[in-house]
Amino acid sequence: MNFIKEIQNTVSTFLADSYDHVVEPDKVIVNTTSKDFDGDYTVVLFPFVKALKKSPNELGEELGKAIVSSSNSLCKGFNIIKGFLNLELSNESWKTLLKHVFETKDSLGKDQMPEQISLVEFSSPNTNKPLHLGHIRNILLGWSCSMILKEVGQKVINTQIVNDRGVAICKSMLAWEKAGANETPENTGIKGDHLVGKYYVAFDKLFNQEYKDWQSTEDAQNLYVEKKKEDQSQEGFFKGYKNQYFNNQSKIGSETREMLLKWEDQDAAVRSLWEQMNAWVYDGFDKTYEALRVSFDKIYYESETYKLGKSIIEQYLQKGLFFKKEDGSIWVDLEDVGLDKKLLLRSDGTSVYITQDIGTAQKRYEDFSMDKMVYVVGNEQDYHFQALFETLKKMGASYADSLYHLSYGMVDLPSGKMKSREGTVVDADDLIAEVIAEARASAQEFGNLESLTEAEKEEIFTRIGLGALKYFIIKVHPKKRMTFDPKQSVDMQGQTGPYIQNAFVRVQSILRKSDGTNGSFAAYESVEEAEKQLLVLIASFPTVLLEAAVELDPSKVANFAYALAKEFHRFYHDVRILNAPDEARNFRITLIETVATILERSMRLLGIDMPARM
C-alpha cells in the first residue's frame, strides 16, 4: 500500500472525470504535511489552477470533497491553506497500512526493477600495498550498491580487477631484493600485504636518498642553472623535477623499468619473485575482506587481461581508428568528444591502465553479457573513465553505453590526507581493529553484557564496531569528500551505526518482555501522531530503495535508517507500549516489530549486521 500513489491516482481520475483535464498520476505532487499544519498528506494545487481557471481554494474545496466522499476514501477530512490541500487520513486507513506493512515487512520494496544483469567492480587494489581507508570507502560503496541492486530485483555480479603488474609492483619487488633479507610473512609474523607494503615505502626512501645525493652533484647544479625559471628557487626546481629524474636519470628508476620489461618477457627469476610476493598480498587481502564481511563472484587480474587489451589496440590501429606516433607509442584522438589525445600503449610496447581496462571490459562482456557495468573508483580517475568509455564507443563495443563510473570523493582523517609512498596511510586492518576496540570500550563502560560468554561479547563488539565504520562512511553522499573520525563513529547519540543498532536492540528487548500479541487491533479507535510518523516512514521505504538503486547512492538507505531509528527513539520515550490498553498495545507491538525488520533490512543492505544486545 502506498498512500501517495493512491492519492495521486485519485487526483488524476478526478481531474479527468470532472474537467476533462489529463494529468499523469506521477505528475501530481503529493508530500507529507508539514508539522505546522493539520493533515497527513498534502496535494500541491498550483500546477492545475491556471489550466482549469479555478482559484486554489475553489479547486481544493471541490477536490477535497470528492476525495473524502468517495466510496473507497482513505481520508476523513481536509483543509486548504494557500494553494495546498492537506488531507487527513482516516483511522481505518492507518490500521490498514500497518496490517499491510507488517504482513509484507520482509519483502516490502523488493523486485521493483527488471531482472537484468549488473556487474559491479569495486576494491580493485594494487598488489604493492595493503588495503587502506580509501579502499574501505570503495569496498563499502561497491558492496552496498550490489546489495541494493539485488534487493530491487537485479542479478548482480561482484567483481574486481587486481592490478598485479606494473611499475608500482616492481618497486616493491626491487626494494625487497635490495633490502629484504629474505623476510617472509612466516618468519616475521607480518601479514603478507603489510610486508609487501613495507617495501613499497622502503623503495621510496631508497629513491629519495638517491635523488638527494644527486642534487649536490655538478650535473644537477648545471641543470638547475640551464633550466631554472625566473625567481625559481633551487629547492622548488628540484621538487618539480623529481619525476623527470626518475624516468630519465635515476639508477633505481632504470632498474625498475628493466624489471618490468623482464616481467613482460617472462623472465623466470622475476616471475618467480612476482608470484611469491603476490601470493603474500592475496592472502592478506582475503583476511581483510573476511573481516569486512564482503566477497566477490569473479576476480580478474591485470596480468591476464593486459595482453588482450594490447591485441585489441593493435587490431584497431590496423583499422585506422588509433594512430602511432614517431616514437612507436599508440594513441586515440578523443578531441571530437571534448577530451584530448589519450595514450593507449607506450613506445616500448608496455601497457598503461587503459590498455588492461579495454581488455577487461571485453572479457567481462564475453563472460556475462551484462546489461550494466558499474566501476566504483575515486573521482581522481574521472578523466580516465571518460576516456575509456569514449574509446570503447569509438570501437563500436556493443556494451559501451551500459558503462557507469560511480565516482566518489576521497576520505581524510582528522589529521589530514594520507600518502602511500610516505607510509602515512591508515591500513584497513588497523582501522577495523580500532573501531572494534572503541566499541568494546564503549560497551564495557555501560556494562550490559556481563551474562554473555566472551565469544558472544566479541561478536557484539565486532558488529557494533563494523556497523560504526560502515555507516559513518556510507551515510555521506558518494561524491562528497569526507573525514572519518573513529571516535565519533561509535557515538551512541549521533547519526551513527550504533545509534540505529540501539533502536533495533530496544525493540528486541520489548518483544522479549511482551507475552506476544494476537495481532488484532481492529477496535483501536485513535491512531496517535507518533504512530503515524513511524508508519509514514515505513511506507516510504520502497521509494527510498528504488531511488538508491537507480542513482547508485547507498547514502539514501543509510539516511532513511537513521530517520526511522530517530523516530522510533522518540516514540519509545513518548508512548506507552507494554502497559498500554490491549488494542493500543497490540497496535504498537505490531508497529515496532515492523520497524525492527525494516531497520534490519536497511542496515543489511549497507553490509551491517544487527547485534542481539548492546
C-alpha positions in Angstrom: 0.0 0.0 0.0 1.3 3.4 -1.0 -0.8 6.3 0.2 1.0 8.8 -2.1 0.3 6.7 -5.2 -3.3 6.2 -4.2 -3.8 9.9 -3.7 -2.1 10.7 -7.0 -4.4 8.2 -8.8 -7.4 9.7 -7.2 -6.5 13.3 -8.1 -5.6 12.2 -11.7 -9.0 10.5 -12.1 -10.9 13.4 -10.6 -9.3 15.9 -12.9 -10.0 13.7 -15.9 -13.6 13.0 -15.0 -14.6 16.4 -13.7 -12.7 18.7 -16.0 -11.5 16.5 -18.9 -8.0 17.6 -17.9 -5.5 14.7 -18.3 -2.6 14.6 -15.8 -0.5 11.6 -15.3 -0.6 10.4 -11.7 3.2 10.7 -11.2 2.9 14.4 -12.1 0.6 15.1 -9.2 2.8 16.5 -6.4 2.0 14.9 -3.0 4.1 15.4 0.1 3.8 14.6 3.8 2.1 17.5 5.5 4.3 19.9 7.4 4.1 19.5 11.2 3.0 23.2 11.3 -0.4 22.3 9.8 -3.2 19.8 10.4 -3.2 16.8 8.0 -1.1 13.8 6.9 -0.6 14.3 3.1 -0.6 17.5 1.1 -1.6 17.9 -2.6 0.0 20.9 -4.4 -2.7 22.6 -6.3 -0.9 25.4 -8.2 0.1 23.3 -11.3 -3.7 22.9 -12.2 -5.3 26.2 -11.3 -4.3 28.1 -14.4 -5.4 25.4 -16.9 -8.7 24.9 -15.1 -9.3 28.6 -14.5 -10.1 28.0 -10.8 -8.8 29.6 -7.7 -6.7 27.3 -5.4 -9.3 27.5 -2.7 -12.2 26.6 -5.1 -10.3 23.7 -6.7 -9.1 22.5 -3.3 -12.7 22.5 -1.9 -14.0 20.5 -4.9 -11.1 18.1 -4.9 -11.2 17.6 -1.1 -14.9 16.9 -1.0 -14.6 14.4 -3.9 -11.7 12.6 -2.1 -13.5 12.4 1.3 -16.8 11.4 -0.1 -15.5 8.6 -2.5 -16.6 5.1 -1.5 -13.1 3.9 -1.1 -11.8 7.0 0.5 -8.6 7.0 2.6 -9.4 10.4 4.1 -11.8 11.6 6.7 -11.2 15.4 6.3 -9.3 18.1 4.7 -8.2 21.8 4.9 -6.8 24.3 2.3 -4.0 26.7 3.1 -2.6 29.0 0.4 -2.9 26.6 -2.5 -2.1 23.4 -0.6 -4.8 20.7 0.0 -4.0 19.0 3.3 -5.7 15.6 3.7 -6.3 13.8 7.0 -6.3 10.1 6.7 -9.0 8.0 8.5 -8.2 5.8 11.4 -9.1 2.8 9.3 -6.5 3.8 6.7 -3.7 3.8 9.2 -4.7 0.4 10.6 -4.9 -0.9 7.1 -1.4 0.4 6.3 0.0 -1.2 9.5 -1.6 -4.5 8.6 -0.1 -4.3 5.1 3.5 -3.3 6.1 3.5 -5.9 8.9 2.5 -8.7 6.5 5.0 -7.6 3.8 7.8 -6.4 6.1 10.2 -9.0 4.8 9.5 -8.2 1.1 8.5 -4.6 1.1 10.2 -2.8 -1.7 11.7 -5.9 -3.3 11.8 -6.7 -7.0 10.9 -3.2 -8.3 13.3 -3.4 -11.3 13.6 -5.8 -14.2 15.8 -8.8 -13.7 18.8 -7.6 -15.6 22.5 -8.4 -15.1 24.5 -5.7 -13.3 28.3 -6.2 -12.8 29.7 -4.1 -10.0 33.5 -3.6 -9.9 35.0 -2.5 -6.6 38.1 -2.7 -4.4 40.5 -3.4 -7.4 43.7 -2.8 -5.4 47.3 -2.8 -6.4 49.4 -5.7 -5.1 52.2 -3.4 -3.8 50.5 -2.3 -0.6 47.7 -3.3 1.9 44.2 -2.1 1.6 43.7 1.3 3.4 41.0 3.7 4.4 40.4 4.9 0.9 39.9 1.3 -0.2 37.4 0.8 2.6 35.1 3.5 1.2 35.4 1.9 -2.2 34.6 -1.5 -0.9 31.7 -0.4 1.2 30.1 1.6 -1.6 30.5 -1.3 -4.1 29.2 -3.9 -1.7 26.1 -1.8 -0.6 25.3 -0.9 -4.2 25.4 -4.6 -5.2 23.1 -5.5 -2.2 20.6 -2.7 -3.0 20.5 -3.7 -6.7 19.9 -7.3 -5.7 17.1 -6.2 -3.4 15.2 -4.5 -6.1 15.4 -7.5 -8.5 18.7 -7.3 -10.4 21.1 -10.2 -10.9 24.4 -8.8 -9.6 28.0 -10.0 -10.1 30.5 -8.6 -7.7 33.9 -8.4 -9.3 37.3 -6.7 -9.1 40.4 -6.2 -11.3 43.5 -6.8 -9.3 46.3 -4.6 -10.6 49.0 -7.2 -10.1 51.6 -5.9 -12.6 53.3 -2.6 -13.5 55.9 -0.1 -12.2 54.4 0.1 -8.6 54.6 -3.6 -8.1 58.2 -3.7 -9.5 59.1 -1.0 -6.9 58.1 -3.3 -4.0 59.9 -6.3 -5.6 63.1 -4.3 -6.2 63.2 -2.9 -2.7 62.7 -6.4 -1.3 65.5 -7.7 -3.4 67.8 -4.9 -2.2 66.9 -4.8 1.4 64.5 -7.7 2.2 67.0 -10.0 3.9 64.6 -12.9 2.8 61.8 -11.6 5.0 58.5 -13.5 4.6 55.2 -13.4 6.4 56.1 -16.7 8.1 59.5 -15.7 9.5 58.4 -12.1 10.5 54.8 -12.7 11.6 53.8 -9.7 9.4 50.6 -10.0 7.4 51.5 -10.6 3.7 50.1 -7.4 2.2 51.6 -5.3 5.0 55.0 -6.9 4.4 54.9 -6.0 0.7 53.7 -2.5 1.5 56.6 -2.1 3.8 58.9 -2.5 0.8 56.9 -0.1 -1.3 57.6 2.5 1.3 61.3 1.3 1.5 61.6 1.9 -2.2 60.5 5.5 -1.9 63.1 6.0 0.8 65.9 4.5 -1.4 64.9 6.7 -4.3 64.6 9.8 -2.2 68.1 9.3 -0.9 69.5 8.7 -4.4 67.7 11.9 -5.6 69.0 13.9 -2.6 72.6 12.7 -3.3 72.3 13.6 -7.0 71.1 17.2 -6.2 74.5 18.0 -4.8 76.4 16.8 -8.0 77.8 19.2 -10.6 75.4 17.8 -13.2 72.4 18.7 -11.1 73.7 22.2 -10.4 74.4 22.8 -14.1 70.9 21.5 -15.0 69.3 23.9 -12.5 71.2 26.9 -14.0 70.2 25.8 -17.5 66.5 25.2 -16.9 65.5 27.3 -13.9 62.7 29.8 -14.4 62.9 33.4 -13.2 62.7 33.6 -9.4 62.5 29.9 -9.0 64.5 28.6 -6.0 66.8 25.6 -6.2 64.6 23.8 -3.8 61.5 24.5 -5.9 63.2 23.4 -9.1 64.3 20.1 -7.7 60.9 19.4 -6.2 59.3 19.8 -9.6 62.0 17.8 -11.4 61.6 14.7 -9.4 59.5 12.6 -11.8 61.7 13.6 -14.8 64.8 12.4 -12.8 63.1 9.1 -12.0 62.2 8.5 -15.6 65.4 9.7 -17.3 68.4 9.7 -15.0 67.7 7.6 -11.8 69.6 4.4 -11.4 66.9 2.8 -9.3 64.3 4.1 -11.7 66.1 2.4 -14.6 66.3 -0.9 -12.6 62.6 -0.7 -12.0 61.8 -0.3 -15.7 64.2 -3.0 -16.6 62.4 -5.3 -14.1 59.0 -4.5 -15.7 60.4 -5.4 -19.2 61.8 -8.6 -17.9 58.4 -9.4 -16.4 56.7 -8.9 -19.7 59.4 -11.0 -21.4 58.6 -13.9 -19.0 62.0 -13.8 -17.2 61.9 -16.8 -14.8 63.5 -15.2 -11.8 61.4 -12.0 -12.0 58.2 -14.0 -12.5 59.0 -16.3 -9.5 59.5 -13.3 -7.2 56.4 -11.7 -8.5 54.3 -14.8 -7.9 55.7 -15.2 -4.4 55.1 -11.6 -3.3 51.6 -11.5 -4.9 50.7 -14.7 -3.0 51.6 -13.0 0.2 49.4 -10.0 -0.7 46.4 -12.1 -1.8 46.4 -13.9 1.5 46.4 -10.6 3.3 43.6 -9.2 1.1 41.4 -12.2 1.8 41.8 -11.7 5.5 40.7 -8.1 5.2 37.7 -8.9 3.0 36.7 -11.6 5.5 37.0 -9.0 8.4 34.8 -6.6 6.4 32.4 -9.5 5.6 32.4 -8.9 1.8 33.1 -11.3 -1.0 33.5 -11.4 -4.8 31.9 -13.6 -7.5 34.7 -13.2 -10.1 38.2 -11.8 -9.8 40.1 -10.6 -12.9 43.9 -9.9 -13.0 45.6 -7.3 -15.0 48.4 -9.7 -15.7 45.8 -11.8 -17.6 43.9 -9.1 -19.4 46.5 -6.6 -20.5 47.6 -8.8 -23.4 44.0 -8.9 -24.6 43.9 -5.2 -24.3 47.2 -4.8 -26.3 45.9 -7.1 -29.1 42.6 -5.2 -29.3 44.6 -1.9 -29.6 46.8 -3.3 -32.3 43.7 -4.6 -34.1 42.0 -1.1 -34.1 45.3 0.5 -35.0 45.3 -1.6 -38.3 41.7 -0.4 -38.8 42.8 3.2 -38.6 40.9 4.1 -35.5 44.0 4.7 -33.5 47.3 6.2 -34.5 51.0 5.7 -33.9 53.5 8.4 -33.1 57.1 8.5 -34.3 58.4 7.1 -31.1 56.1 4.0 -31.6 53.5 4.8 -28.9 49.9 4.3 -29.8 47.2 6.9 -29.2 43.4 7.6 -29.7 42.2 11.0 -30.6 39.2 12.0 -28.5 39.1 15.7 -29.3 35.9 15.3 -31.1 34.1 14.4 -27.8 35.7 17.2 -25.8 38.7 15.3 -24.5 42.2 15.1 -25.9 44.6 12.5 -27.3 44.9 9.5 -25.0 47.9 7.2 -24.7 47.0 3.5 -25.2 50.4 1.9 -25.5 53.8 3.2 -24.5 56.7 3.5 -27.1 58.4 0.5 -25.6 55.3 -1.6 -26.0 54.3 -1.7 -22.3 50.7 -1.1 -21.4 49.0 1.6 -19.3 45.8 1.4 -17.2 43.5 1.9 -20.2 45.2 -1.0 -22.0 44.1 -3.5 -19.5 40.7 -1.8 -18.9 39.8 -2.3 -22.6 40.8 -5.9 -22.4 39.0 -6.4 -19.1 35.8 -4.8 -20.3 35.8 -7.1 -23.4 36.5 -10.2 -21.3 33.7 -9.4 -18.9 31.2 -8.9 -21.6 32.2 -12.2 -23.1 31.8 -13.9 -19.7 28.5 -12.3 -18.5 26.8 -10.3 -21.3 25.8 -7.8 -18.6 23.2 -5.1 -19.1 25.2 -2.6 -16.9 28.8 -2.4 -15.7 29.5 -0.2 -12.7 33.1 0.9 -11.9 33.4 2.1 -8.3 36.6 4.2 -8.5 37.6 7.5 -6.8 37.0 10.8 -8.5 40.7 11.4 -9.3 40.1 8.9 -12.1 37.1 10.8 -13.7 39.0 11.7 -16.8 40.4 8.1 -17.2 36.9 6.7 -17.3 35.6 9.3 -19.6 38.4 8.4 -22.0 37.8 4.7 -21.5 34.1 4.9 -22.3 34.6 7.2 -25.3 37.3 4.9 -26.7 35.0 1.9 -26.4 32.3 3.8 -28.1 34.6 4.6 -31.0 35.5 0.9 -31.2 31.8 0.2 -31.6 31.7 -2.0 -28.4 28.1 -3.2 -28.0 28.2 -2.7 -24.3 29.8 0.8 -24.4 26.6 2.7 -23.5 26.0 0.4 -20.4 29.1 1.6 -18.6 28.9 3.8 -15.5 31.6 5.3 -13.3 30.5 5.6 -9.7 32.8 8.4 -8.8 33.4 9.1 -5.1 35.2 11.6 -3.0 38.4 10.9 -1.1 38.5 10.1 2.6 40.6 12.1 5.0 41.4 11.7 8.7 41.2 14.5 11.3 44.9 14.7 10.9 44.7 15.3 7.1 45.5 13.5 3.8 47.1 10.1 3.5 50.2 9.2 1.4 51.0 5.6 0.5 54.6 6.2 -0.5 55.4 8.1 2.7 53.8 5.4 4.8 51.2 7.8 6.3 48.2 5.7 5.1 45.8 4.2 7.7 45.7 0.5 6.9 42.3 -1.1 6.7 43.2 -3.8 9.2 44.3 -1.2 11.8 41.2 0.8 11.3 38.9 -2.2 11.7 40.7 -3.1 14.9 40.4 0.4 16.2 36.7 0.8 15.7 36.1 -2.6 17.3 38.3 -1.6 20.2 36.2 1.7 20.5 33.0 -0.4 20.5 34.4 -2.7 23.1 35.4 0.2 25.4 32.0 1.8 25.0 30.1 -1.4 25.7 32.2 -2.3 28.7 31.6 1.2 30.1 27.8 0.6 30.1 28.3 -2.9 31.5 25.1 -4.5 29.9 26.8 -7.7 28.7 28.0 -9.5 31.8 25.8 -12.5 31.4 27.2 -13.4 27.9 30.2 -15.6 27.0 33.4 -13.9 25.8 32.7 -15.2 22.3 29.2 -13.7 22.3 30.6 -10.4 23.6 33.3 -10.3 20.9 30.7 -10.9 18.2 28.7 -8.0 19.5 31.7 -5.7 19.7 32.6 -6.7 16.1 29.1 -5.9 14.9 29.0 -2.6 16.6 32.5 -1.6 15.5 31.9 -2.6 11.9 28.5 -1.0 12.0 30.1 2.2 13.2 32.8 2.2 10.5 30.5 1.2 7.6 27.6 3.5 8.5 29.8 6.6 9.1 31.3 6.2 5.6 28.2 5.2 3.7 25.9 7.9 5.1 27.8 10.5 3.2 26.8 11.0 -0.5 29.4 9.2 -2.6 30.5 12.3 -4.5 31.4 14.2 -1.3 34.8 14.3 0.2 34.7 13.2 3.8 36.6 13.0 7.0 36.5 9.8 9.0 36.7 10.1 12.8 36.8 6.6 14.6 35.7 8.0 18.0 32.8 10.0 16.5 31.6 7.0 14.5 30.7 5.0 17.7 28.8 7.9 19.4 25.5 6.4 20.6 23.8 9.8 20.4 24.8 11.0 16.9 23.9 9.9 13.3 25.8 6.7 13.7 25.5 3.0 13.1 25.4 2.2 16.9 22.5 4.7 17.3 20.5 2.7 14.7 21.6 -0.6 16.1 20.4 0.5 19.5 16.9 1.2 18.2 16.8 -2.4 16.9 18.1 -3.8 20.2 15.5 -1.8 22.1 12.7 -3.3 20.0 14.0 -6.8 20.6 14.1 -6.1 24.4 10.5 -5.0 24.3 9.4 -8.1 22.3 11.2 -10.4 24.8 9.3 -8.8 27.6 5.9 -9.0 25.9 3.8 -12.1 26.1 3.1 -11.7 22.4 0.1 -10.3 20.6 -2.7 -11.9 18.6 -2.2 -9.1 16.1 -5.7 -7.8 16.5 -6.1 -4.1 16.7 -9.4 -3.7 14.9 -11.0 -1.8 17.7 -8.1 0.6 18.1 -10.0 3.9 17.9 -7.5 6.7 17.5 -4.1 6.2 15.9 -1.7 8.7 17.5 0.6 11.1 15.8 3.8 9.3 16.9 2.5 6.1 15.4 1.6 7.9 12.1 5.1 9.3 11.8 6.6 5.8 12.0 4.1 4.4 9.5 4.7 7.2 7.0 8.5 6.5 7.2 8.0 2.7 6.8 5.7 3.3 3.8 8.4 5.4 2.1 10.9 2.5 2.2 10.2 1.1 -1.3 10.6 4.6 -2.8 13.9 5.2 -1.0 15.1 1.8 -2.0 14.3 2.3 -5.7 15.9 5.7 -5.7 19.1 4.3 -4.1 19.3 1.6 -6.8 18.6 3.9 -9.7 21.1 6.6 -8.5 23.6 4.1 -7.1 23.5 6.1 -3.8 23.5 3.9 -0.7 23.5 7.1 1.5 19.8 7.3 0.8 19.2 4.0 2.6 21.6 5.0 5.4 19.8 8.3 6.0 16.4 6.6 5.8 17.5 4.1 8.5 18.7 7.0 10.8 15.4 8.8 10.3 13.4 5.7 11.2 15.6 4.9 14.2 15.3 8.6 15.4 11.6 8.5 15.1 11.5 5.2 17.0 13.6 6.5 19.8 11.2 9.5 20.1 8.2 7.1 20.1 9.9 4.9 22.7 10.2 7.8 25.1 6.8 9.4 24.5 4.4 6.5 24.1 3.4 3.6 26.4 3.9 0.2 24.8 3.8 -2.8 27.2 1.5 -1.2 29.7 -0.9 0.4 27.2 -4.5 -0.8 26.9 -4.8 -4.1 24.9 -5.8 -2.7 21.5 -3.2 0.1 21.6 -0.6 -2.4 22.9 -1.3 -4.8 20.0 -1.1 -2.0 17.5 2.2 -0.7 19.0 3.9 -4.1 19.3 3.0 -4.9 15.7 4.3 -1.5 14.7 7.7 -1.7 16.4 8.2 -5.3 15.2 7.8 -3.9 11.7 10.2 -1.0 12.5 12.8 -3.5 13.6 12.5 -5.6 10.5 12.8 -2.6 8.2 15.8 -1.3 10.2 17.5 -4.7 10.0 16.9 -4.9 6.2 18.1 -1.4 5.7 21.3 -2.0 7.6 21.9 -5.4 5.9 21.9 -3.6 2.6 24.8 -1.5 3.9 26.7 -4.6 4.9 25.8 -4.0 8.6 24.7 -6.8 11.0 22.5 -6.0 14.0 23.7 -7.1 17.4 21.4 -9.1 19.7 22.2 -6.9 22.6 24.2 -3.7 23.4 
